Amino acid sequence: MLDALSLCNLPLDQVWLHYCGNGGHLGEARIDLFLKGGARLPALERDILAHAINEMLWDRQLPSLVPYVLPPVVDGGTDGPGISAAAAWLLTDDEAEGERLKSLAATGLVHSGPVPVLDALVEEARDAFGVSSASVSVIGAYHQHLKASIGPLRGHLPRREAFCDETIRTAYPLVVTDTHADGRFSDHPLVVDEPYLRFYAGHPLQGPGGWNIGTFCILDQRPHPFPGEKQRFLRSFVRRAQQEIGRSRHAEEARRGDATRN
């Protein structure tokens, strides 16, 4: 891993933030020690770190350089996923969706109240990109739930109607510069009816274990070009949203711990 960081000039602090955003629990000093050969990591944490590094390489249009180990099932039960998203290929589609939903449940986001930090973040993104709407959403079993939104979007939407349901199926952003010119979405309900979307750019957000639990997206009623520099700018908002998801996850873990002790 250290060779990949050095070869591609990936700064440790950014790698650690990306690792935490993917669901990692260990501190920066522990990760630094591991990379220098002075410590070992549990298989799940090692694979989350490997996945974070590989995602940063993909952002630079480079291939994966860090291999994954075969992750063991970890104690999770209903408190979180039992296996890393890096091992999703070992699972059936239904099993993978079950792990994804466990990851979402572990954040406590579906049933929590408004998140002022995210409200401010989506407003900033809307203004920065000059679009009508921006949102942070999580994808449950049957519905999309908006945790923060500005613009003409409903608070809850059937999952099958959500653009973001497509976004969570990959590690990459989904960009549709003109929905009328994209056969996947030209007859979509949100395109042919209110809010008449013409542009969408969304990026997956991840919960514990690196599972895609939701999205950060921007939308508009006009087509927009979206070159590489704008995609990189969008990722800066995504990372800030990931940090807030991490704080929510730790708060939920603390709440469950208190409930158990009481």
C-alpha positions as CSV (number, residue, x, y, z in Angstrom):
1,M,0.0,0.0,0.0
2,L,2.8,2.4,0.9
3,D,4.3,1.9,-2.6
4,A,0.9,2.9,-4.2
5,L,0.8,6.0,-2.0
6,S,4.3,7.0,-2.9
7,L,4.0,6.2,-6.6
8,C,0.8,8.2,-7.0
9,N,1.7,10.9,-4.5
10,L,-1.4,10.3,-2.3
11,P,-1.2,12.3,1.0
12,L,-1.8,10.2,4.1
13,D,-4.2,12.7,5.6
14,Q,-6.4,12.5,2.5
15,V,-6.2,8.7,2.4
16,W,-7.2,8.5,6.1
17,L,-10.2,10.9,5.5
18,H,-11.3,8.7,2.6
19,Y,-10.9,5.6,4.6
20,C,-13.0,7.1,7.4
21,G,-15.7,8.1,4.9
22,N,-15.8,4.5,3.7
23,G,-16.5,3.3,7.2
24,G,-13.1,2.8,8.7
25,H,-12.8,3.1,12.5
26,L,-9.0,3.5,13.2
27,G,-7.1,6.7,13.8
28,E,-4.6,8.3,11.4
29,A,-1.6,7.3,13.6
30,R,-2.6,3.6,13.5
31,I,-3.0,3.7,9.7
32,D,0.3,5.5,9.4
33,L,2.0,2.8,11.6
34,F,0.4,0.0,9.5
35,L,1.6,1.5,6.2
36,K,5.1,1.7,7.6
37,G,5.0,-2.0,8.6
38,G,4.8,-1.4,12.3
39,A,1.2,-2.7,12.9
40,R,-1.3,-5.1,11.6
41,L,-5.0,-4.3,10.8
42,P,-8.1,-6.5,11.1
43,A,-9.0,-7.9,7.6
44,L,-12.1,-5.7,7.4
45,E,-10.2,-2.5,8.2
46,R,-7.4,-3.4,5.8
47,D,-9.9,-3.9,3.0
48,I,-11.7,-0.6,3.7
49,L,-8.3,1.1,3.5
50,A,-7.4,-0.7,0.3
51,H,-10.7,0.3,-1.2
52,A,-10.2,3.9,-0.2
53,I,-6.7,4.0,-1.9
54,N,-8.1,2.3,-5.0
55,E,-10.9,4.8,-5.2
56,M,-8.4,7.7,-5.0
57,L,-6.5,6.0,-7.8
58,W,-9.6,5.7,-9.9
59,D,-10.2,9.4,-9.4
60,R,-6.9,10.0,-11.1
61,Q,-7.8,7.6,-14.0
62,L,-5.4,5.0,-12.7
63,P,-6.0,1.3,-12.2
64,S,-6.3,-0.4,-8.8
65,L,-2.9,-1.1,-7.3
66,V,-3.8,-2.4,-3.9
67,P,-5.2,-6.0,-3.6
68,Y,-7.9,-7.0,-1.3
69,V,-7.7,-9.9,1.2
70,L,-10.6,-12.3,1.5
71,P,-12.5,-10.6,4.3
72,P,-14.0,-12.7,7.1
73,V,-17.5,-12.2,8.4
74,V,-17.3,-10.0,11.4
75,D,-19.5,-9.6,14.4
76,G,-22.2,-7.2,13.2
77,G,-25.6,-8.6,13.4
78,T,-28.1,-5.8,13.2
79,D,-25.5,-3.3,14.3
80,G,-23.7,-3.1,11.0
81,P,-22.7,-5.0,7.9
82,G,-21.0,-8.4,8.4
83,I,-18.7,-8.1,5.4
84,S,-16.9,-5.4,3.5
85,A,-18.3,-4.0,0.3
86,A,-15.0,-5.0,-1.2
87,A,-16.2,-8.6,-1.0
88,A,-19.6,-8.0,-2.6
89,W,-18.6,-10.2,-5.4
90,L,-18.8,-13.1,-3.0
91,L,-22.5,-12.5,-2.3
92,T,-25.7,-12.8,-4.3
93,D,-27.5,-9.6,-5.2
94,D,-30.0,-10.1,-2.3
95,E,-27.2,-10.8,0.2
96,A,-25.3,-7.7,-0.9
97,E,-28.5,-5.6,-0.6
98,G,-29.0,-7.0,2.9
99,E,-25.5,-5.9,3.9
100,R,-26.0,-2.5,2.3
101,L,-29.2,-2.0,4.4
102,K,-27.3,-3.0,7.6
103,S,-24.7,-0.4,6.8
104,L,-27.4,2.2,6.3
105,A,-29.1,1.2,9.6
106,A,-25.8,1.5,11.5
107,T,-25.6,5.2,10.6
108,G,-29.0,6.0,12.2
109,L,-29.7,8.4,9.3
110,V,-33.1,7.1,8.1
111,H,-34.9,7.9,11.3
112,S,-32.8,10.8,12.6
113,G,-34.0,14.4,12.3
114,P,-32.6,17.3,10.2
115,V,-28.9,17.7,9.9
116,P,-28.1,21.5,9.8
117,V,-24.5,20.9,8.5
118,L,-25.9,19.0,5.5
119,D,-28.6,21.7,4.9
120,A,-25.8,24.3,4.7
121,L,-23.7,22.0,2.4
122,V,-26.4,21.5,-0.2
123,E,-27.2,25.2,-0.3
124,E,-23.5,25.9,-0.9
125,A,-23.3,23.3,-3.6
126,R,-26.4,24.7,-5.4
127,D,-24.9,28.1,-5.5
128,A,-21.4,26.9,-6.4
129,F,-22.6,24.9,-9.5
130,G,-25.4,27.3,-10.5
131,V,-28.1,24.7,-10.4
132,S,-31.7,24.7,-9.1
133,S,-31.3,21.8,-6.7
134,A,-28.9,19.9,-4.5
135,S,-29.5,17.1,-2.1
136,V,-28.1,14.5,0.3
137,S,-30.2,11.3,0.3
138,V,-30.1,7.8,1.6
139,I,-31.6,4.8,-0.2
140,G,-33.7,2.5,1.9
141,A,-35.2,-0.8,0.8
142,Y,-38.1,0.9,-1.0
143,H,-37.7,4.6,-0.8
144,Q,-35.2,7.4,-1.2
145,H,-35.1,9.7,1.9
146,L,-33.8,13.2,1.6
147,K,-31.6,14.1,4.6
148,A,-30.9,17.6,3.2
149,S,-32.4,19.2,0.1
150,I,-32.8,22.6,-1.6
151,G,-34.9,23.0,-4.7
152,P,-38.1,21.3,-6.0
153,L,-37.6,17.8,-4.7
154,R,-39.9,15.7,-2.6
155,G,-38.8,14.5,0.9
156,H,-39.5,10.8,0.0
157,L,-39.6,9.1,-3.4
158,P,-40.2,5.5,-4.4
159,R,-36.8,4.0,-4.9
160,R,-37.6,2.8,-8.4
161,E,-38.2,6.5,-9.4
162,A,-35.0,7.8,-8.0
163,F,-32.0,8.7,-10.2
164,C,-29.9,8.0,-7.1
165,D,-30.9,4.3,-7.1
166,E,-28.7,4.0,-10.2
167,T,-25.9,6.0,-8.6
168,I,-25.5,3.7,-5.6
169,R,-24.9,0.7,-7.9
170,T,-21.4,1.8,-8.8
171,A,-18.3,3.3,-7.1
172,Y,-18.3,6.1,-9.7
173,P,-20.3,9.3,-10.1
174,L,-23.3,9.2,-12.4
175,V,-23.4,12.3,-14.7
176,V,-26.2,12.9,-17.1
177,T,-25.5,16.2,-18.9
178,D,-28.9,16.2,-20.8
179,T,-31.6,13.7,-19.8
180,H,-33.4,14.2,-23.2
181,A,-30.3,12.9,-25.0
182,D,-29.8,9.9,-22.7
183,G,-32.0,6.9,-23.5
184,R,-31.8,5.6,-19.9
185,F,-33.6,8.7,-18.6
186,S,-35.4,10.4,-21.5
187,D,-38.8,9.0,-20.5
188,H,-38.1,9.0,-16.7
189,P,-41.0,10.3,-14.6
190,L,-38.9,13.1,-13.1
191,V,-37.9,14.2,-16.7
192,V,-41.3,14.1,-18.4
193,D,-43.1,15.5,-15.4
194,E,-42.2,17.8,-12.5
195,P,-39.5,18.7,-11.7
196,Y,-38.6,18.2,-15.5
197,L,-35.0,17.4,-14.8
198,R,-32.5,17.9,-17.6
199,F,-29.2,17.6,-15.7
200,Y,-28.1,15.2,-12.9
201,A,-24.7,14.6,-11.3
202,G,-24.6,12.3,-8.3
203,H,-21.9,10.6,-6.3
204,P,-22.3,7.6,-3.9
205,L,-22.0,8.1,-0.2
206,Q,-20.8,5.2,1.9
207,G,-21.6,3.8,5.3
208,P,-19.8,1.3,7.5
209,G,-18.0,-1.4,5.5
210,G,-17.8,0.8,2.4
211,W,-21.4,0.1,1.3
212,N,-23.1,2.7,-0.8
213,I,-26.0,3.9,1.3
214,G,-26.9,7.2,-0.5
215,T,-25.8,10.0,-2.7
216,F,-24.8,13.6,-2.9
217,C,-26.3,15.1,-6.1
218,I,-26.9,18.3,-8.0
219,L,-29.8,18.7,-10.4
220,D,-31.2,21.3,-12.8
221,Q,-33.9,22.0,-15.4
222,R,-31.3,22.9,-18.0
223,P,-28.6,20.8,-19.5
224,H,-25.0,21.4,-18.2
225,P,-21.6,20.3,-19.4
226,F,-19.7,18.7,-16.6
227,P,-16.0,18.4,-17.3
228,G,-13.4,16.8,-15.1
229,E,-12.7,19.9,-13.0
230,K,-16.3,20.1,-12.0
231,Q,-16.4,16.4,-11.1
232,R,-13.4,17.0,-8.9
233,F,-15.1,20.0,-7.3
234,L,-18.2,17.8,-6.7
235,R,-16.1,15.2,-4.9
236,S,-15.0,18.0,-2.4
237,F,-18.6,18.3,-1.3
238,V,-19.0,14.5,-1.2
239,R,-16.0,14.2,1.2
240,R,-17.6,16.8,3.5
241,A,-20.9,14.9,3.5
242,Q,-19.0,11.7,4.2
243,Q,-17.4,13.3,7.3
244,E,-20.9,14.2,8.6
245,I,-22.1,10.6,7.9
246,G,-19.1,9.4,10.0
247,R,-20.2,11.6,12.8
248,S,-23.7,10.4,12.6
249,R,-22.5,6.8,12.7
250,H,-20.4,7.4,15.8
251,A,-23.4,9.1,17.5
252,E,-25.6,6.2,16.7
253,E,-23.0,3.7,18.1
254,A,-22.9,5.8,21.3
255,R,-26.7,5.8,21.5
256,R,-26.9,2.0,21.1
257,G,-24.1,1.6,23.7
258,D,-26.0,3.7,26.2
259,A,-29.2,1.8,25.5
260,T,-27.4,-1.5,26.1
261,R,-26.0,-0.3,29.4
262,N,-29.3,1.0,30.6
